C-alpha cells in the first residue's frame, strides 16, 4: 500500500464532493460524521502500520462496510485475508470461536487502523485475532473532531464526556426516528460489541490488547461486565492478560495481569499519566506504531516479549 495517502486523499475528495447529496438523501448520524471518518483514515495511516494491510483488504474496509462496532477477523501476515464481520454471530460463523485475543485500536478510529493494529498483534502471536473498530459513534462527535484525542477531559474522563455528549445530541436521533420523547440507548457500539464478546461463553479469551483510546473501550466494557455479571467478570479478569499500549486507563480491580506500555516521548499519552507508579514497559518512542516512521512503538516486538513471558 505504497500510495495510502494518495488513495485516502482521493477518497476524501470524492466524499466531500458527494456529501451534500448523501446528506440530503440520508440525514443520519453516519452522514454527519462522514467528514471525520475520512479524516480519520489519514490519521490512522500515520499512526498505524498500514503497510501490513493488503490493497484488497483495504477495499473491504470501506466505512459503509466496517463502521464502529464491526469485528475484523485478522490472521497473521501471509496467512489469508481478513474477514469483516458485522456482528458476533457473523464473527462466530467465520471461525471466531477459535480466537483467544481481542485487539482494539484508537487514535483516528478507522477500520484501516484497526486492521493494521490487529495484524501487528496477530503477527506477534502467530495466530488470528479479533479486532474491533472503535470510535465512530454519535457520542464521539466532539472527540472525533479533534482526532480521537481527549484533549480537555483526559483519557480516564473520556467516557463521562461521551455520556454527556450522547445525551445532549439526542435530538439528532429524533430527526431520524421521530421519537423525540423517548430515551434511546447510548451509541457506544464499540464497547457494546466487546461486552458481547466478553459475555459469550463460546470464546475462551486469553488476552485483550488496546492502543490509545482503544484502552478506553476495553475499560468501559470490563466495567460494564462487572456491573452486570460480577461472577463472570471476576472469573474473566483473573484469567485475562491485558496489554495497554500508549494509555494508562483504570481497569477493574480484579484485573491483576495488566501491562502498561508507554513511549517516553508520547505527549498524547501524557493526558492519562496521572498515576504515581511507573508503567511496566517504557520505551523510547512516540504515540504512533507505524514502523516506517521514526520514533514508532514496535507493537509486534513488544507483544512478543510481553505476552511471551
Residue frames as qw, qx, qy, qz and C-alpha x, y, z in Angstrom:
[[0.000, 0.886, 0.463, 0.000, 0.00, 0.00, 0.00],
 [0.523, -0.057, 0.020, 0.850, 2.69, 2.47, -1.04],
 [0.019, -0.319, -0.236, -0.918, 0.16, 5.12, -2.09],
 [0.231, -0.525, -0.771, 0.276, -2.01, 5.01, 1.03],
 [0.071, -0.518, -0.238, 0.818, -2.02, 8.77, 1.47],
 [0.150, 0.136, -0.489, -0.848, -2.86, 9.41, -2.22],
 [0.275, -0.316, -0.859, -0.294, -5.68, 6.84, -2.21],
 [0.214, -0.570, -0.653, 0.450, -7.08, 8.19, 1.05],
 [0.018, -0.386, 0.014, 0.922, -6.85, 11.74, -0.30],
 [0.225, -0.065, -0.661, -0.713, -8.82, 10.80, -3.40],
 [0.293, -0.458, -0.840, 0.008, -11.44, 9.10, -1.22],
 [0.149, -0.529, -0.421, 0.721, -11.76, 12.22, 0.93],
 [0.091, 0.234, -0.288, -0.924, -12.16, 14.45, -2.16],
 [0.277, -0.218, -0.799, -0.488, -14.82, 12.16, -3.65],
 [0.281, -0.528, -0.760, 0.255, -16.75, 12.03, -0.39],
 [0.089, -0.441, -0.205, 0.869, -16.54, 15.80, 0.05],
 [0.173, 0.094, -0.468, -0.861, -17.99, 16.36, -3.44],
 [0.418, -0.275, -0.766, -0.404, -20.85, 13.91, -2.91],
 [0.150, -0.186, -0.740, 0.629, -21.61, 14.70, 0.75],
 [0.338, 0.125, 0.125, -0.924, -24.45, 17.21, 0.03],
 [0.638, 0.020, -0.528, -0.560, -26.37, 14.62, -1.98],
 [0.527, -0.096, -0.827, 0.172, -25.79, 11.86, 0.56],
 [0.056, -0.122, -0.574, 0.808, -26.64, 14.16, 3.45],
 [0.455, 0.063, -0.073, -0.885, -29.83, 15.39, 1.78],
 [0.702, -0.012, -0.577, -0.416, -30.99, 11.87, 0.97],
 [0.770, -0.260, -0.561, 0.159, -29.97, 10.33, 4.29],
 [0.119, -0.755, 0.253, -0.593, -29.94, 12.74, 7.25],
 [0.894, -0.358, -0.268, 0.042, -28.36, 10.29, 9.63],
 [0.498, -0.806, 0.289, 0.138, -25.62, 10.43, 12.21],
 [0.809, -0.016, 0.403, 0.428, -23.44, 8.33, 9.89],
 [0.471, 0.689, 0.247, 0.493, -23.55, 11.04, 7.24],
 [0.211, -0.965, 0.036, -0.154, -22.98, 13.79, 9.79],
 [0.641, -0.631, 0.388, 0.202, -19.81, 12.04, 10.95],
 [0.876, 0.403, 0.172, 0.200, -18.62, 11.20, 7.46],
 [0.329, 0.863, -0.251, 0.289, -16.12, 14.03, 7.15],
 [0.434, -0.697, 0.537, -0.194, -14.47, 12.95, 10.41],
 [0.930, -0.024, 0.365, 0.016, -14.36, 9.34, 9.29],
 [0.756, 0.593, 0.006, 0.275, -12.44, 10.17, 6.13],
 [0.018, 0.858, -0.399, 0.323, -10.06, 12.41, 8.07],
 [0.712, -0.499, 0.466, -0.163, -9.52, 9.54, 10.50],
 [0.943, 0.279, 0.103, 0.150, -8.37, 7.27, 7.67],
 [0.450, 0.744, -0.275, 0.410, -5.48, 9.66, 7.11],
 [0.388, -0.716, 0.452, -0.364, -4.71, 9.78, 10.83],
 [0.907, -0.207, 0.357, -0.080, -4.66, 6.01, 11.06],
 [0.824, 0.500, -0.061, 0.261, -2.38, 5.81, 8.01],
 [0.150, 0.775, -0.412, 0.456, 0.00, 7.98, 10.02],
 [0.477, -0.562, 0.514, -0.439, -0.35, 6.30, 13.42],
 [0.870, -0.095, 0.458, -0.154, -0.62, 2.64, 12.37],
 [0.302, -0.383, 0.768, 0.415, 1.46, 0.18, 10.37],
 [0.694, 0.454, 0.197, -0.522, -0.92, 0.22, 7.38],
 [0.355, 0.539, -0.684, -0.341, 1.54, -1.46, 5.02],
 [0.170, -0.111, 0.971, -0.129, 0.67, -4.81, 6.65],
 [0.561, 0.464, 0.532, -0.433, -2.87, -4.50, 5.23],
 [0.391, 0.106, 0.697, 0.591, -3.17, -5.60, 1.59],
 [0.185, 0.072, -0.252, -0.947, -4.89, -3.46, -1.04],
 [0.435, -0.282, -0.743, -0.423, -7.74, -5.99, -1.42],
 [0.385, -0.444, -0.701, 0.405, -8.26, -5.98, 2.35],
 [0.073, -0.248, -0.157, 0.953, -8.31, -2.18, 2.39],
 [0.310, -0.147, -0.507, -0.791, -11.14, -2.20, -0.15],
 [0.483, -0.412, -0.770, -0.068, -13.16, -4.41, 2.21],
 [0.364, -0.391, -0.513, 0.672, -12.68, -1.84, 4.97],
 [0.027, -0.454, -0.293, -0.841, -14.83, 0.90, 3.42],
 [0.169, -0.102, 0.488, -0.850, -16.71, 2.93, 6.08],
 [0.694, -0.048, -0.155, -0.701, -20.09, 1.63, 4.86],
 [0.840, 0.012, -0.534, -0.096, -18.97, -1.98, 5.49],
 [0.672, -0.120, -0.526, 0.508, -16.73, -1.59, 8.54],
 [0.189, -0.747, 0.002, -0.637, -18.24, 1.01, 10.86],
 [0.196, -0.481, 0.620, -0.587, -17.98, 1.32, 14.64],
 [0.732, -0.162, 0.495, -0.439, -18.52, -1.97, 16.43],
 [0.853, 0.394, -0.291, -0.179, -17.58, -4.12, 13.41],
 [0.736, -0.468, 0.478, 0.102, -15.41, -7.14, 14.22],
 [0.543, 0.660, -0.493, -0.161, -12.44, -7.93, 11.99],
 [0.939, -0.217, 0.252, 0.094, -11.07, -11.46, 12.00],
 [0.275, 0.874, -0.398, -0.051, -7.39, -10.77, 11.28],
 [0.973, -0.056, 0.015, 0.223, -4.91, -13.57, 10.50],
 [0.496, -0.601, 0.297, 0.552, -1.12, -13.08, 10.62],
 [0.282, 0.719, -0.366, -0.520, 0.65, -11.66, 7.57],
 [0.282, 0.396, -0.802, -0.348, 0.64, -14.04, 4.62],
 [0.092, 0.066, 0.978, -0.177, -1.85, -16.44, 6.19],
 [0.067, 0.578, 0.797, 0.161, -5.02, -15.35, 4.47],
 [0.025, -0.460, -0.201, -0.865, -7.31, -12.37, 4.01],
 [0.095, 0.093, 0.613, -0.779, -9.02, -10.65, 6.93],
 [0.139, -0.497, -0.802, -0.301, -12.78, -11.04, 7.27],
 [0.184, -0.195, 0.156, -0.951, -15.19, -8.18, 8.06],
 [0.253, -0.382, -0.887, 0.052, -17.95, -9.37, 10.44],
 [0.213, -0.568, -0.207, -0.767, -20.98, -7.19, 11.08],
 [0.633, -0.560, 0.163, -0.509, -21.82, -8.77, 14.44],
 [0.429, -0.465, 0.751, -0.188, -20.89, -11.51, 16.90],
 [0.843, 0.179, 0.479, -0.169, -22.78, -14.26, 15.08],
 [0.684, 0.715, -0.145, -0.002, -21.11, -13.42, 11.77],
 [0.009, -0.745, 0.646, -0.163, -17.78, -13.48, 13.58],
 [0.646, -0.230, 0.700, -0.198, -18.50, -16.92, 15.01],
 [0.849, 0.443, 0.257, -0.130, -19.61, -18.20, 11.61],
 [0.497, 0.795, -0.341, 0.065, -16.29, -17.04, 10.15],
 [0.815, 0.085, -0.466, 0.335, -14.36, -19.14, 12.68],
 [0.072, -0.721, 0.279, -0.630, -14.14, -16.67, 15.52],
 [0.841, -0.498, -0.043, -0.206, -14.75, -19.30, 18.21],
 [0.896, 0.005, -0.153, 0.418, -11.07, -20.31, 18.00],
 [0.263, 0.672, -0.172, 0.671, -9.82, -16.77, 18.68],
 [0.636, -0.519, -0.461, 0.337, -8.44, -16.05, 22.15],
 [0.361, -0.317, -0.075, 0.874, -7.19, -12.46, 21.73],
 [0.197, 0.862, 0.452, 0.119, -9.06, -9.22, 21.05],
 [0.424, -0.086, 0.044, 0.901, -7.37, -6.02, 19.85],
 [0.090, 0.896, 0.433, -0.036, -8.88, -2.51, 19.93],
 [0.484, 0.199, 0.081, 0.848, -7.13, 0.39, 18.21],
 [0.099, -0.796, -0.393, 0.449, -7.69, 4.09, 18.73],
 [0.225, -0.298, 0.261, 0.890, -6.43, 7.48, 17.53],
 [0.257, 0.075, -0.412, -0.871, -8.31, 8.13, 14.27],
 [0.542, 0.142, 0.658, -0.503, -10.69, 5.24, 14.73],
 [0.646, 0.413, -0.341, -0.544, -10.92, 3.97, 11.15],
 [0.979, -0.004, 0.173, -0.111, -11.16, 0.34, 10.13],
 [0.682, 0.603, -0.331, 0.249, -7.82, 0.67, 8.32],
 [0.039, -0.646, 0.592, -0.480, -6.00, 1.49, 11.55],
 [0.789, -0.270, 0.388, -0.391, -7.88, -1.27, 13.37],
 [0.958, 0.281, -0.050, -0.011, -6.87, -3.83, 10.74],
 [0.480, 0.646, -0.465, 0.368, -3.22, -2.73, 10.84],
 [0.318, -0.551, 0.584, -0.503, -3.08, -2.88, 14.64],
 [0.911, -0.082, 0.256, -0.313, -4.86, -6.23, 14.64],
 [0.874, 0.413, -0.230, 0.115, -2.34, -7.64, 12.18],
 [0.156, 0.658, -0.583, 0.449, 0.58, -6.44, 14.31],
 [0.608, -0.368, 0.528, -0.464, -0.98, -8.31, 17.24],
 [0.964, 0.171, 0.088, -0.182, -1.65, -11.41, 15.12],
 [0.645, 0.591, -0.428, 0.227, 1.94, -11.40, 13.86],
 [0.146, -0.596, 0.634, -0.470, 3.18, -11.30, 17.44],
 [0.717, -0.175, 0.532, -0.414, 1.03, -14.25, 18.47],
 [0.016, 0.245, -0.897, -0.367, 1.28, -16.24, 15.25],
 [0.075, 0.409, 0.909, 0.029, -2.49, -16.80, 15.13],
 [0.063, -0.578, -0.438, -0.685, -5.66, -14.88, 14.15],
 [0.103, -0.268, -0.552, 0.783, -7.11, -12.24, 16.46],
 [0.056, 0.792, 0.591, 0.143, -10.37, -10.31, 16.66],
 [0.255, -0.062, -0.059, 0.963, -10.07, -6.55, 16.14],
 [0.051, 0.755, 0.636, -0.153, -12.96, -4.21, 16.98],
 [0.245, 0.479, 0.214, 0.815, -13.43, -0.99, 15.02],
 [0.294, -0.580, -0.534, 0.541, -13.85, 1.84, 17.53],
 [0.240, -0.440, -0.120, 0.857, -14.93, 5.40, 17.79],
 [0.009, 0.191, 0.498, 0.846, -17.46, 6.41, 15.12],
 [0.131, -0.599, -0.781, 0.120, -20.49, 6.72, 17.34],
 [0.025, -0.831, -0.298, -0.469, -22.66, 9.83, 17.63],
 [0.563, -0.817, -0.069, 0.107, -21.36, 10.43, 21.13],
 [0.714, -0.221, 0.202, 0.633, -17.82, 10.62, 19.70],
 [0.392, 0.837, 0.267, 0.274, -18.65, 13.67, 17.59],
 [0.135, -0.973, 0.177, -0.054, -16.60, 16.15, 19.65],
 [0.608, -0.553, 0.523, 0.227, -13.68, 13.87, 20.45],
 [0.738, 0.293, 0.490, 0.358, -13.55, 12.56, 16.86],
 [0.301, 0.937, 0.107, 0.141, -13.48, 16.15, 15.62],
 [0.182, -0.879, 0.440, -0.001, -10.14, 16.51, 17.41],
 [0.480, 0.508, -0.713, -0.052, -8.77, 13.27, 16.01],
 [0.843, -0.227, -0.485, -0.042, -9.88, 10.94, 18.77],
 [0.445, 0.130, -0.534, 0.707, -7.67, 12.60, 21.39],
 [0.392, -0.778, -0.491, 0.009, -9.35, 13.55, 24.67],
 [0.364, 0.507, -0.174, 0.762, -7.65, 16.94, 24.84],
 [0.264, -0.570, 0.190, -0.755, -9.63, 18.51, 27.68],
 [0.826, -0.400, -0.032, -0.396, -11.09, 15.61, 29.61],
 [0.206, -0.514, 0.825, -0.110, -8.07, 13.32, 29.84],
 [0.415, 0.099, -0.849, -0.311, -8.28, 9.66, 28.87],
 [0.098, -0.199, -0.902, 0.370, -9.87, 8.47, 32.11],
 [0.246, 0.432, 0.420, -0.759, -12.62, 11.09, 31.80],
 [0.148, 0.136, -0.602, -0.773, -13.43, 10.49, 28.16],
 [0.187, -0.338, -0.896, -0.218, -16.37, 8.18, 28.72],
 [0.047, -0.608, -0.546, 0.574, -18.00, 10.64, 31.09],
 [0.108, 0.433, -0.230, -0.865, -17.70, 13.20, 28.31],
 [0.141, -0.058, -0.842, -0.518, -19.19, 10.73, 25.85],
 [0.084, -0.513, -0.834, 0.184, -22.20, 10.20, 28.07],
 [0.027, 0.625, 0.254, -0.738, -22.81, 13.95, 28.33],
 [0.141, 0.328, -0.495, -0.792, -22.44, 14.50, 24.59],
 [0.075, -0.194, -0.943, -0.259, -24.61, 11.47, 23.87],
 [0.001, -0.618, -0.703, 0.352, -27.49, 12.88, 25.92],
 [0.048, 0.619, 0.032, -0.783, -27.13, 16.38, 24.51],
 [0.182, 0.300, -0.614, -0.707, -27.36, 15.12, 20.92],
 [0.347, 0.273, 0.881, -0.170, -30.50, 13.01, 21.38],
 [0.438, 0.652, 0.186, -0.590, -32.37, 15.48, 19.18],
 [0.231, 0.496, -0.668, -0.505, -30.32, 14.31, 16.16],
 [0.067, 0.054, 0.995, 0.047, -31.55, 10.76, 16.67],
 [0.344, 0.521, 0.579, -0.524, -35.04, 12.18, 16.95],
 [0.361, 0.578, -0.300, -0.667, -34.68, 13.54, 13.42],
 [0.199, 0.244, -0.898, -0.306, -34.06, 10.02, 12.23],
 [0.113, -0.215, -0.965, 0.101, -36.71, 8.18, 14.24],
 [0.330, -0.520, -0.327, -0.717, -39.25, 10.84, 15.09],
 [0.686, -0.507, -0.511, 0.101, -39.08, 9.60, 18.70],
 [0.149, 0.646, -0.257, 0.703, -38.17, 12.90, 20.34],
 [0.571, -0.605, 0.182, -0.524, -39.72, 11.98, 23.67],
 [0.981, -0.156, -0.109, 0.030, -38.04, 8.59, 24.04],
 [0.327, -0.785, 0.519, 0.085, -34.68, 7.95, 25.67],
 [0.848, 0.419, -0.315, -0.074, -32.62, 5.99, 23.12],
 [0.895, -0.313, 0.053, 0.313, -29.79, 3.63, 24.02],
 [0.170, -0.839, 0.341, 0.389, -26.35, 5.21, 24.05],
 [0.787, 0.605, -0.111, -0.049, -24.46, 4.90, 20.77],
 [0.230, -0.707, 0.668, 0.023, -21.31, 3.13, 22.01],
 [0.942, 0.216, -0.107, -0.232, -21.25, 0.20, 19.64],
 [0.482, 0.531, -0.655, 0.236, -17.55, -0.48, 20.07],
 [0.208, -0.331, 0.735, -0.554, -17.90, -1.10, 23.82],
 [0.799, 0.044, 0.257, -0.541, -21.16, -2.97, 23.31],
 [0.826, 0.385, -0.394, -0.120, -19.52, -5.31, 20.79],
 [0.294, 0.432, -0.759, 0.388, -16.60, -6.02, 23.11],
 [0.476, -0.212, 0.568, -0.637, -19.00, -6.58, 26.00],
 [0.893, 0.171, -0.023, -0.417, -20.95, -9.09, 23.90],
 [0.696, 0.412, -0.578, 0.109, -17.72, -10.98, 23.16],
 [0.007, -0.396, 0.730, -0.557, -16.72, -10.95, 26.82],
 [0.662, -0.079, 0.413, -0.621, -20.11, -12.41, 27.75],
 [0.833, 0.292, -0.319, -0.345, -20.04, -15.10, 25.04],
 [0.713, -0.445, 0.535, -0.088, -19.11, -18.43, 26.63],
 [0.910, 0.388, 0.105, 0.099, -18.13, -19.87, 23.25],
 [0.417, 0.767, -0.331, 0.358, -14.94, -17.81, 23.45],
 [0.819, -0.434, -0.145, 0.345, -12.01, -18.83, 25.63],
 [0.239, 0.919, -0.102, 0.296, -10.30, -15.47, 25.89],
 [0.802, -0.181, -0.193, 0.536, -6.69, -15.12, 26.96],
 [0.395, -0.262, -0.015, 0.880, -5.71, -11.51, 26.17],
 [0.217, 0.914, 0.342, 0.007, -7.01, -8.02, 25.39],
 [0.533, -0.127, 0.147, 0.824, -4.68, -5.56, 23.67],
 [0.159, 0.917, 0.364, -0.042, -5.51, -1.87, 23.28],
 [0.491, 0.083, 0.080, 0.863, -3.79, 1.15, 21.81],
 [0.041, -0.181, -0.031, -0.982, -4.58, 4.76, 22.72],
 [0.530, -0.094, 0.185, -0.822, -8.34, 5.28, 23.11],
 [0.706, 0.002, -0.656, -0.268, -8.86, 1.57, 22.37],
 [0.315, 0.005, -0.793, 0.522, -7.93, 1.03, 26.01],
 [0.331, 0.003, 0.304, -0.893, -10.91, 3.16, 26.98],
 [0.732, 0.023, -0.395, -0.555, -13.20, 0.82, 25.06],
 [0.596, 0.033, -0.783, 0.177, -11.65, -2.14, 26.89],
 [0.071, 0.006, -0.633, 0.771, -12.04, -0.47, 30.28],
 [0.503, -0.008, 0.022, -0.864, -15.61, 0.58, 29.54],
 [0.758, -0.001, -0.541, -0.363, -16.63, -2.96, 28.54],
 [0.497, 0.022, -0.779, 0.382, -14.90, -4.55, 31.54],
 [0.118, -0.006, 0.486, -0.866, -16.55, -2.13, 33.98],
 [0.641, -0.003, -0.183, -0.746, -19.93, -2.78, 32.32],
 [0.710, -0.003, -0.700, -0.080, -19.42, -6.54, 32.71],
 [0.252, 0.037, -0.717, 0.649, -18.51, -6.03, 36.36],
 [0.356, -0.009, 0.253, -0.899, -21.76, -4.11, 36.94],
 [0.738, 0.086, -0.209, -0.636, -23.99, -6.62, 35.16],
 [0.962, -0.020, -0.266, -0.056, -22.36, -10.01, 35.83],
 [0.295, -0.814, 0.474, -0.160, -19.96, -9.92, 38.76],
 [0.853, -0.220, 0.472, 0.041, -19.22, -13.65, 38.75],
 [0.804, 0.473, 0.208, 0.294, -18.20, -13.78, 35.08],
 [0.170, 0.935, -0.190, 0.245, -16.33, -10.52, 35.44],
 [0.491, -0.712, 0.497, -0.071, -14.18, -11.82, 38.28],
 [0.880, 0.002, 0.449, 0.152, -13.50, -15.11, 36.51],
 [0.653, 0.686, 0.122, 0.297, -12.51, -13.37, 33.27],
 [0.002, 0.941, -0.255, 0.220, -10.44, -10.66, 34.92],
 [0.683, -0.557, 0.471, 0.036, -8.48, -13.24, 36.88],
 [0.825, 0.113, 0.478, 0.278, -7.55, -15.08, 33.67],
 [0.516, 0.822, 0.159, 0.183, -7.17, -12.26, 31.14],
 [0.554, -0.258, 0.106, 0.784, -3.88, -10.70, 30.23],
 [0.233, 0.929, 0.286, -0.018, -4.37, -7.05, 29.31],
 [0.562, -0.074, 0.155, 0.809, -1.75, -5.04, 27.44],
 [0.085, 0.930, 0.308, -0.183, -2.47, -1.31, 27.49],
 [0.608, 0.102, 0.235, 0.751, -0.37, 0.49, 24.87],
 [0.177, 0.286, 0.150, 0.930, 0.04, 4.29, 24.82],
 [0.440, -0.553, -0.118, -0.697, -2.58, 4.95, 27.51],
 [0.187, 0.016, -0.841, 0.508, -2.97, 4.35, 31.23],
 [0.529, -0.326, -0.286, -0.729, -6.62, 3.65, 31.99],
 [0.387, -0.263, 0.687, -0.556, -8.29, 2.47, 35.18],
 [0.542, -0.026, -0.780, -0.311, -9.32, -1.19, 34.76],
 [0.777, -0.507, -0.147, -0.343, -11.47, -3.13, 37.28],
 [0.348, -0.695, 0.591, -0.215, -9.52, -4.11, 40.40],
 [0.906, -0.059, 0.410, -0.084, -9.97, -7.80, 39.60],
 [0.755, 0.628, -0.124, 0.143, -7.73, -7.33, 36.53],
 [0.655, -0.676, 0.263, 0.213, -4.47, -8.43, 38.10],
 [0.699, -0.054, 0.473, 0.534, -2.49, -9.05, 34.90],
 [0.341, 0.923, 0.178, -0.002, -2.30, -5.61, 33.27],
 [0.635, -0.181, 0.204, 0.723, 0.86, -4.47, 31.50],
 [0.203, 0.940, 0.145, -0.232, 1.11, -0.78, 30.55],
 [0.676, 0.080, 0.308, 0.664, 3.42, 0.11, 27.64],
 [0.069, 0.959, 0.168, -0.216, 4.23, 3.80, 27.21],
 [0.650, 0.469, 0.026, 0.597, 6.59, 5.75, 24.94],
 [0.459, -0.465, -0.249, 0.715, 8.81, 8.21, 26.77],
 [0.096, -0.074, 0.240, 0.963, 8.21, 10.85, 24.07],
 [0.092, -0.507, -0.791, -0.331, 4.45, 10.29, 23.99],
 [0.081, -0.029, 0.227, -0.970, 2.79, 13.66, 24.65],
 [0.574, -0.225, -0.417, -0.668, -0.67, 12.31, 23.72],
 [0.696, -0.261, -0.664, 0.083, -0.50, 9.51, 26.28],
 [0.241, 0.114, -0.480, 0.836, 0.55, 12.08, 28.86],
 [0.455, -0.366, -0.114, -0.804, -3.11, 13.07, 29.28],
 [0.862, -0.341, -0.274, -0.257, -3.57, 9.84, 31.22],
 [0.630, 0.185, -0.555, 0.510, -0.23, 9.74, 33.03],
 [0.370, -0.675, 0.098, -0.631, -1.76, 10.53, 36.39],
 [0.911, -0.376, -0.170, -0.001, -0.55, 7.58, 38.40],
 [0.309, -0.837, 0.452, 0.000, 2.43, 7.66, 40.70],
 [0.775, -0.176, 0.579, 0.181, 3.54, 4.16, 39.73],
 [0.106, 0.530, -0.573, -0.616, 5.62, 3.99, 36.52],
 [0.851, 0.287, -0.160, -0.410, 4.39, 1.91, 33.54],
 [0.899, -0.215, 0.371, 0.087, 5.59, -1.67, 33.36],
 [0.697, 0.172, 0.388, 0.577, 7.30, -1.09, 29.98],
 [0.093, 0.922, 0.032, -0.375, 8.69, 2.27, 28.90],
 [0.737, 0.212, 0.381, 0.517, 10.33, 2.66, 25.50],
 [0.115, -0.467, 0.184, 0.857, 11.98, 5.49, 23.62],
 [0.145, 0.366, 0.777, 0.492, 9.01, 6.01, 21.33],
 [0.271, -0.014, 0.002, -0.963, 6.15, 8.33, 20.48],
 [0.619, 0.151, 0.471, -0.610, 2.43, 7.53, 20.21],
 [0.729, 0.439, -0.257, -0.457, 2.44, 6.05, 16.70],
 [0.774, -0.196, 0.601, 0.020, 3.07, 2.43, 15.71],
 [0.734, 0.675, -0.023, -0.070, 3.95, 2.97, 12.04],
 [0.803, -0.337, 0.281, 0.403, 7.31, 1.20, 11.61],
 [0.588, 0.542, 0.234, 0.553, 8.11, 3.34, 8.55],
 [0.037, -0.888, 0.010, -0.458, 8.34, 6.44, 10.75],
 [0.372, 0.324, -0.597, 0.632, 10.95, 7.43, 13.30],
 [0.210, -0.220, 0.533, -0.790, 10.06, 7.03, 16.97],
 [0.710, -0.166, -0.432, -0.530, 7.45, 4.32, 16.43],
 [0.565, -0.338, 0.642, -0.393, 6.33, 1.98, 19.19],
 [0.343, 0.262, -0.842, -0.323, 7.05, -1.54, 17.81],
 [0.760, -0.184, 0.159, -0.603, 3.80, -3.35, 18.65],
 [0.929, 0.133, -0.329, -0.106, 4.73, -6.79, 17.32],
 [0.506, 0.370, -0.611, 0.483, 8.15, -6.81, 19.01],
 [0.255, -0.374, 0.485, -0.748, 6.78, -5.56, 22.33],
 [0.836, -0.128, 0.063, -0.530, 3.92, -8.08, 22.40],
 [0.825, 0.225, -0.513, 0.076, 6.23, -10.98, 21.61],
 [0.279, 0.314, -0.650, 0.633, 8.15, -10.07, 24.72],
 [0.397, -0.236, 0.379, -0.802, 5.23, -9.17, 26.99],
 [0.864, -0.014, 0.013, -0.504, 2.86, -12.00, 26.04],
 [0.782, 0.296, -0.545, 0.061, 5.68, -14.48, 25.71],
 [0.060, -0.503, 0.671, -0.542, 6.66, -14.16, 29.35]]
